Structures are given as structure tokens and as C-alpha cells.
Amino acid sequence: MIDKVKLNRRKFLAAAAVGTASAMQITIPGSAFAQAGYPKRPITLVVMYAAGGGTDTIMRKLAEEMAASQGWNINVINKPGAVGGVATQFVTAAKPDGYTLLGGANYNRFVRVLGHAEFVPWKDWVPMKAANALASWSVRKDSPFQTFDDVIKAAKEKPGSVTISTSGTGGVWHELALIVANIAGVELKYVPYKGGKPATLAGLQGETDIAGGGVHEHIELIRAGELRNLCQTSAEDIVLDDGTTLPSIATILPESKKILPVGATYNFMVRRDLPPEVMQMLADGFRAAAGSDAFKALMEQKFFQLDIKVGEEADREGALMESVTVDIFNKFQDQIGAEVKTAEELGLPSPDDFDSWWPPEGYEPPPIS
């Protein structure tokens, strides 16, 4: 087991140092700013999940810190639905001038895999990664399930009888729940909601047996004694200040160690066809926001892990994660409830072949210095 402070600071400070260094290396001539004349009016950031969840929390803080550092006016709105497809379509329909941006998660890879859109998220968009988050399974305080093993026993006795909430069918918490349940050898019933907060409330209010989501979405309710954590997807147990243990799935299912830690990612995303000088200004603003003290404090408080990636590094991770999702969803298509595109249809390699495939023919890094 590891102490909470050590868990956060070891990973978080190392990544923060890298992120801060990257921000300091970026310099743009004043003439470029003057020529761009951007922004002349408020910017709208469209968040693809409901208010109160992890994506919303991250994006609103990034917008706040970006506005503070750059002197911009940024409005944040939520357009949940279709695992990010509704917000993506809204931003796609807007003029590519830098005034309508996408607040996303998981490199927006699910919309293409599930056939909601035809764009390539790491090629037609420019993802800027801010953070990671761990998955969590929690139950209300009066739940008959005291441990993860209790869930396994009930699910094996009556397959499909145990329900777990997700932030949307085909989303990251659904994907990770499928992976964990598959390793445990059980069948669950997955109940979709429009975001992490509604999914958490579903478990808290007894609409589902288990609240699926992220540690960051459950942590305050766990601290208050309203939820009891059954497992999380760090490689080690997490011990809170009051001695409460959030057990790692690795201690319950040792065979899961090879994929840990695993969770969600949070990505500010802009159109690839933006004017280069506007894209550069947005990248600079993003780096300043993600590297700010206030953003780092939120990371530590909510158990997010700071992980700043911009440019080809972010594109590569987005493509890799998309190839993993295609592979997993095709294995468990009966649990997705919709047709899933194949790797061949999407022009992707298998996860095992990814390193030799990247970069694919025709790929060009975004014009960000």
C-alpha cells in the first residue's frame, strides 16, 4: 500500500516539471500575435460530457486558467451525448476560426470506433492532453456488497444480475468495466448515463448496484462515508488520510497487473484546419493553464495525474488508444449494443503492431512549435 501523498506527488511532480519546461520553451514573436488579431470576442469551449463529471471539471479549470493567463473571455457549455459525438458535431459545424473549441476526453476515439463520425481524431483534430484519471467501482454505504469478491460471487451465481453505471455505452468507464469484468470472468449489466456525475449519482441513489466512474468522481463521497470503494485501477492500493483504503484491482486480480495503471485521459481539442497562428496561441494558452499552480492543486486534490502532451506525442498516444479500443470493442461487441468498426475499416494496426506502424503514411504533425 502507498500513502496518498506519495502516490500523487511522485507521478505528478515529475510530469509537472516536464510540462512546465515545455511551456517555458515556447516563444512566439509579437508580430504573429498582432497579425492574428485573436481573439476579438469570447471563445466557447464545448464540453462533451455532463456538468460535474471529470471531463467537465478538468475543462472548466483549464478554461479558467487559460482565461486568466491570456486575458481571454472563455464561456463553457455542455453538450453530452453519443459518447462525445453531439459536442463534436456541434464544434465541427462551427467556423474553424478558433472561437468554438472542444473539451474532450480519451482523445475522442469512441465516436469513430462506434461509427458516430468519420473523422480521424488524431489526424483531423489537434489533441492537447492535460491529465489522466483512475477508474473506480464504488457502492452506497448500505450496499450488501462489502468487497469486490462479493460482487464476483453474486455475478457468478446469476450472470447479468449485478448492475453498474457508466458514463455512456462505449465510453471509457464502460470499456474499463468490460476489461475488469472479463478478467474476473463475470457478466455484468451496464447502465449508461450522460456523464460521470449522473453515473455516480445512480450508484449513490440505488439505481444501480455499483457506481462506475473515476476515483476523482467518487472521492468526496468516499471521504464522507456515502460510498464505499471496491476497487480502483492504480497498480497499488491508495490509503486516504483517515486510513480508508481504496483497493487496487491488482491485489484482487493479479492478472490485471500488466495493464495497470489505466484510466481516462482529458484532452483540449482544436480543429486541424485552424489558422496556424491561432492554433499556436491556443497551444500556448493551454500549456500555461495546464502548468498553473491552481490546475496542479486540482490534480492533487481530486486524484488526477498531470500528464501534459502536445503535438506529435499527443497524436501518437491518441492513435494507440484508438487501436486498443477497436481491438477490445470487437472482442466484446455483444456488450456494446451497436455495430463496431473494425481496425481494417479504420486503417489501424493491432496494438501489438502499433510501434512499427507509427507514423502512418501521410501523417503530418500539427504546426505547433
MOURSUL-V451563 format. One record per pair of residues at least 6 apart in sequence whose ideal C-beta (glycine too) atoms are under 8 Angstrom apart, sorted by the first residue. I is the first residue (numbers start at 1). J is the second residue. Records with the same first field share a line. If there is no record, write none. Layout:
# MOURSUL-V451563
I = J  J
This chain:
# MOURSUL-V451563
1 = 236  237  238  239  245
2 = 236  237  238  239
3 = 239
4 = 238  239  240  241
7 = 234  236  238
8 = 299  300  303  305
9 = 300
11 = 305
12 = 296  299  300  305  306
15 = 305  306  307  308
16 = 291  296  306
18 = 308
19 = 287  290  291  306  308
20 = 291
22 = 287  308  310
23 = 284  287  288  291
26 = 283  284  287  369
28 = 280  281  284  369
32 = 277  280
33 = 277  281
35 = 277
36 = 275  277  278  281
38 = 98  277  278  281
39 = 72  73  98  99
41 = 73  99
42 = 72  73  74  75  99
43 = 72  73  74  75  98  99  100  101
44 = 74  75  76  77  99  100  101
45 = 59  63  74  75  76  77  101  102  103  268
46 = 77  78  79  87  90  91  100  101  102  103
47 = 55  56  59  60  76  77  78  79  87  103
48 = 55  79  80  84  86  87  88  102  103  104  105  108
49 = 55  56  78  80  84  105  167  168  194  195  196
50 = 56  78  80  193  194  195  196  197  198
51 = 78  195  197
52 = 195  196  197
53 = 167  195  196  197  198  199  200  213  217
54 = 105  133  196  213  214  216  217  264  266  304
55 = 103  104  105  195  196  264  266
56 = 78  103  195  197
57 = 216  298  302
58 = 103  130  131  266  298  304
59 = 76  103  266  268
60 = 76
61 = 289  294  295  298
62 = 103  130  268  286  289  290  295
63 = 74  76  103  289
64 = 74  289  294
65 = 288  289  290  292  294  295
66 = 72  74  285  286  288  289
67 = 73  74
68 = 292
69 = 285  288  289  292
70 = 281  284  285  288
72 = 285
76 = 103
78 = 87
79 = 86  87  90
80 = 86  87  168  194  195
81 = 87  194
82 = 111  114  116  168
83 = 110  111  114  116  168  169  170  171
84 = 104  105  108  110  111  171
85 = 111  114  116  117
87 = 102  103  104
88 = 102  104  108  111  116  117  119
89 = 117
90 = 100
91 = 100  101  102  271
92 = 117  119  271
94 = 100
96 = 271  273  274
97 = 274  275  278
98 = 270  274  275  278  279  281  282
101 = 268  269  270  282
102 = 108  125  268  269  270
103 = 268  269
104 = 127  266  267  268  269
105 = 172  264  265  266  267
106 = 171  172  264  265  267  321
107 = 121  122  127  129  265  267  314  317  318  321  322
108 = 121  125  127  267  269
109 = 121  318  321  322  325
110 = 116  170  171  172  325
111 = 117  121
112 = 118  119  120  121  322  341  346
113 = 170  322  325  326  329  340  341  346
114 = 170  329  336  338  339  340  341
115 = 338  339  340  341
119 = 125
121 = 127  269  318  322
122 = 314  315  316  318  319  322
123 = 272  315  363
124 = 271  272
125 = 269  270  271  272
126 = 269  270  271  272  274  279  283  314  315  366  368
127 = 267  268  269  314  315  318
128 = 267  268  269  270  283  286  290  309  310  314
129 = 265  266  267  307  308  309  310  314  317
130 = 266  267  268  286  290  295  306  307  308
131 = 265  266  290  299  304  305  306  307
132 = 261  263  264  265  266  304  305  307
133 = 214  215  216  263  264  265  266  303  304  305
134 = 214  215  216  232  233  234  261  262  263  303  305
135 = 172  173  176  177  180  212  213  214  215  232  233  262  263  264
136 = 211  212  213  214  215  217  218  229  231  232  233  246
137 = 148  151  164  177  180  210  211  212  229  230  231  232
138 = 200  203  210  211  213  218  221  222  227  228  229  230
139 = 145  203  209  210  211  227  228  230
140 = 203  204  205  206  211  226  227  228
141 = 225  226  227  228
143 = 209  228
144 = 150
145 = 151  154  209  210  230
146 = 228
147 = 230
148 = 230  231  247  249  252
149 = 252
151 = 162  186  209  210  230
152 = 184  186
154 = 161  162
155 = 161  162  181  184  186  187  188
156 = 185  186
159 = 186  187
160 = 187  188  189
161 = 189
162 = 186  188  189  209  210
163 = 188  189  190  191  208  209  210
164 = 177  188  189  190  191  203  208  209  210  211  212
165 = 191  192  193  198  199  200  202  203  207  208  210  211  212  213
166 = 173  174  177  190  191  192  193  199  212  213
167 = 173  174  192  193  194  195  196  198  199  212  213
168 = 174  192  193  194  195
169 = 190  192  336  337  338
170 = 329  336  337  338
171 = 192
172 = 263  264
173 = 196  199  212  213  214  264
174 = 190  192  212
175 = 325  328  329
176 = 233  262  263
177 = 188  190  212
178 = 190  328  332  335
179 = 259  262  328
180 = 231  233  249  253  256
181 = 187  188
182 = 332
183 = 249  253  255  256
184 = 253
188 = 210
190 = 212  335
191 = 202  207  208
193 = 199  202
196 = 213  214  217
197 = 217
199 = 211  212  213  217
200 = 211  213  217  218  221  227
201 = 207
202 = 208  211
203 = 209  210  211  212  227
204 = 211  221  226  227
210 = 230
211 = 218  227
214 = 263  264
215 = 229  232  238  246  303
216 = 302  303  304
218 = 227  229
219 = 302  303
221 = 227
222 = 228  229  240  244  246
223 = 240  242  244
229 = 244  246  247
230 = 247
231 = 246  247  248  249  252
232 = 238  246  247  248  249
233 = 248  249  260  261  262  263
234 = 248  250  260  261
235 = 248  250  257  260  261
236 = 248  250
237 = 245  246  247  248  251
238 = 245  246  248  303
239 = 245  246
240 = 246
248 = 260
249 = 256  260
250 = 256  257  260
265 = 307  317  321
266 = 304
267 = 314  318
268 = 286
270 = 279  282
272 = 366
274 = 282
276 = 367
279 = 366  367  368
280 = 367  368  369
283 = 310  368
286 = 310
287 = 308  310
289 = 295
290 = 306  308
291 = 308
295 = 306
296 = 306
298 = 304
299 = 305  306
309 = 317
310 = 368
311 = 365  366  368
312 = 359  365  366
315 = 363  365  366
316 = 358  359
319 = 348  354  358  360
320 = 351  354  358
322 = 346  348
323 = 343  348  349  350  351  354
324 = 351
326 = 340  341  342  343  346  348
327 = 343  350  351
329 = 336  340
330 = 340  342  343
333 = 339  340
343 = 349  350
347 = 360
349 = 356  357
